[in-house]
Amino acid sequence: MKWCLHAGANIPFEKPSAFFSHPTAEFKPFTQSFLGLQRYLAPTLNPSLGVKAVLLSNVLGPDFEEGVRALCDSAGVPLHVLTVNRHAEVQSAYENPASLGKDRWAACMALLEVSQAKVNLMVSFGTATTLDVVIRGKYWQHLGGFIVPGVETMLRSLHSNTAELPLVDLGKSRATSWPVNTQQAIGLGVARMQKTMVDSVAAELESEHGSPVAIWLTGGGAPAMHVHLPKARLLEYAVFKGLLLDYRLTEKGAAA
């Protein structure tokens, strides 16, 4: 679970003024998540800090959301929850939009403020690697995407499910013409599998739409993978940026 402080809804999000990260396990069971939230998040809602609203992108289920809501209510701070397809400016073609991962949706929304490309591929490197296609026209449309095991998930799987293979740090796996030791074989092998997935989807999109594809990278594994995808662009804090845009569009609509 990650959260940060940001100066204001109408101020461009570059870097958070404060950043917090805690393992999800510290908030389980989610039916009792209020206790963990009270311990870690409540100090951030201290009236002296002047927090005007809490913006939530929730992938942990309704019990966790209720815990956040209860904490916000007790602090007297309004809660804004990200919802897919809330705004006419951007829509998802997902069969059941409510089932689309909120972090995926937030990252895609961040493209609205940074991309001039017609065809965009948003790649998020986390526990899972997600690839989402966003087309820019009169309106923005999310066409769907793919979910595959993430970089760290693959590396840890090789380590934990074999007898002797080491746990490799991808960031230390330097590009080389041919792996010459076990660490390189694992690190560069996993990186190539991830890169091949990205390249294949981008090539298919370019063929289908007849337009160059802008590839955007976000998530904890993005800097390490950027070495292997040098033509892609890093989009740091994409989820926070998209969440802030969702809030700003909602406030604009309410004021209209």
N, C-alpha and C positions, 0 to 999 in steps of 0.2 A: 504494500500500500504506500503510495507516494502522494504528498501534498506540498503545496508551496504557498507563499504569500505574493500577491501581485498588487501593484500600486493602484490600479483603477481600470474599470471596464473599457474606457476609451483611450487608454494608453497602450501602444503596441507592446506585445509581449516579446522581450528579448531574453532576459535572464530573470529568474525569480529572485526576489529580495531575500528570501529564506527558503530552504528546501529541506524536506524531511522524508525519510524512507524507512519503513519497518516491514519485516516479514509478515506475510498474510497469516501465518500460523499464530501470531501473537494476538489475533482477534477472533480466533476460533474457540468454542463453537459460535457461529454467527448469531445464534439465538441469544447469546450473551455478549455480543460485540460491544455493547454500550460501555462495559467495564474497561475494555482495552482502549476504546475511543476516549473515554474520560481521562484515562491515564496519559495518552499521547497527544490527542488532538485538542482537548479542552483548553490547555494553556494558550494555544494559538487564538482562541476565541475570547481571551481576556479583554474586557471593555477598553482597557488602556491602549490596545493595539488598533482599535477602531475598525474592526472587520465589518464590512457592510453586507456581505453575502457569502455563502459557501456554495461553490459550484462542484457538482459531483458527477463523475463518469464511473458508473458502478458495474462491475462484472462479477460481483460476489453474491448476488441474489437479494431477494426482498428483505430477509432478516437483517442483513448488514445495512441496507438502506434505511430501515426503520431505526437502527441504532444511531446512524448519523442524524436522522431527522429528530430523534429524541434529544440528542446532544445540542443540536441547533436550537430547538424549542426552549431548552433549559437556559441557553445563553442569550435568547432573544434575537437570534440571527436568522434571516430567511435562507431557505435551502432551495437551490436551483438544480434540478436533475436533468441531465442530458437525455434527450429523446430523439430517436431516429425519425427522419421525415417530418420534423416539426416545421421546417421552413420551405417555402416554394422555390427558393433560390437553389436548393440542392435536394435531390431525391435519390433514394436507393431502389434498385430493381429487385432487391431480395424478396423471395416468395413471402416470407414473414419478416417484415422489417424489424419487429420488436425483438427477434431472435439474433439480430446482427450484434456482434460484440461492440459495446459502447466505445471502447478504446480505439477499435478500428474505425468507427464512424467519426470520432473526434479527430483522429489523425487525418482522415480524408477531408474533413471540413477545413482543416488548417490550410489546405491547398488553395482554397478560394482567395486567400489574401496574398499568396506568393507565386502562383503559377500563371503563366501566360500561354502555356502549351495546350493544344487541343486534347491530346491523349496523355494521361498521367498514370504512372504505376507507383503506388505508395507501398513500400516494403518496410515492415516493422520487424526488427530482430529482437525478440524477447524469448520467453520460455518456448513459445511457438514462433515460427516465422510466418507472417501473414502478408499476402500480396493482394492489393485491392486496386481495381481499375476505376478511374474517375475520368469522365469525358466532359470537356468544356465546350458548351455551345451557348445558345440563348440562356439556358439554365445549365447547371451542373448535374451530372447523373453518375451515380455509383452503380456500375454494372455487376458487381460481385467480385469474387476473388478466390484465393486458395489459402489453405492452412496446412502447414507442414511442420515437422519437428524443428525446433529452434537449434541454433548453433550449440549452446551450452547443453541442451537436452541430448543432442547427438553425441557430444564429447563425453558427457557423464554416462550415457548408456554404454558406450564402448568400454569405459573404465569399469563400471559396476557389473557388467554382464560378461566380462571375460576374465581370465585368470591373471594375466600379466600386463595388459595394456595400460599405460600410464594415463593420468588425467592431464590433458594438454590445455594450455592457455593459448587460444587462437591469436591473441594479440602479440604473442611471441613467435608465431609461425611466419617467418619471413618468406616472401615470394621467391621461388627458385624454379629453375627449369625442370628439375626432377628431384623428388624427395630422396634424401640419402640417409635418413635415420627414421626411427619409429615415430618420434615426435612430429617430424615434418610430414611423414606419411599420413598420420592421423589429422593433424591440423590443416594441412593443405588439401587433404582429401575431403574433409567436411566443408571447407571453404569452397572448394570446386563444386560440390554438390549443390550448395546454396546458390552460388553464382550461376550455375547452369540452369537452375529453376528460374531465376530472375531473367536471364538472357533469353530463355525459350519463350517465356510469357511476353517479354518485350518484342521479340521478333514476330510472334503471332499477332500482336496488336498492331504493329507497324504494317504488316501485310494486310490485315483486315480493314484498317482505317486509312491506309495510304498517307500516314502522317508520322513524323518522328515522335518517339515516345520519351517523355521526360520521366526519369526514374528518380524517386525520392526515397531516402533512407532515414529511418528513425529507430528509436529503441536503444537499449543498453548495448547491443552488439553491433550497432551501426558503424561506429568509428573503426572497429577492427575489420568489418566487411568492406568498408569504403576503399581500403587498400586493394581489394580484389575487384571492385566495381568503380574504377576511378572516374568514369563519365557520369556517374550518378551524383546527386546533390544531397548533402546532409541537411536534414530539417530537424534541428534540436527542439525538444519540448513540444513536439507536434500535438500530442494529446492535450496538453495544457492550452496551447494556442487555439486548437479547434473548440475546446470547451469554452474558452473565453469568447470566441466568435459566436457560438450558439447562444450564450447568455446575452451578448450585445444585440443580436438580431431579435431575441425574444423581448428585451426591454424596448427596443425600437418599435416592434409591433404593438406592444402594450400601450405605448405612448401615442401611436398614430390614431 
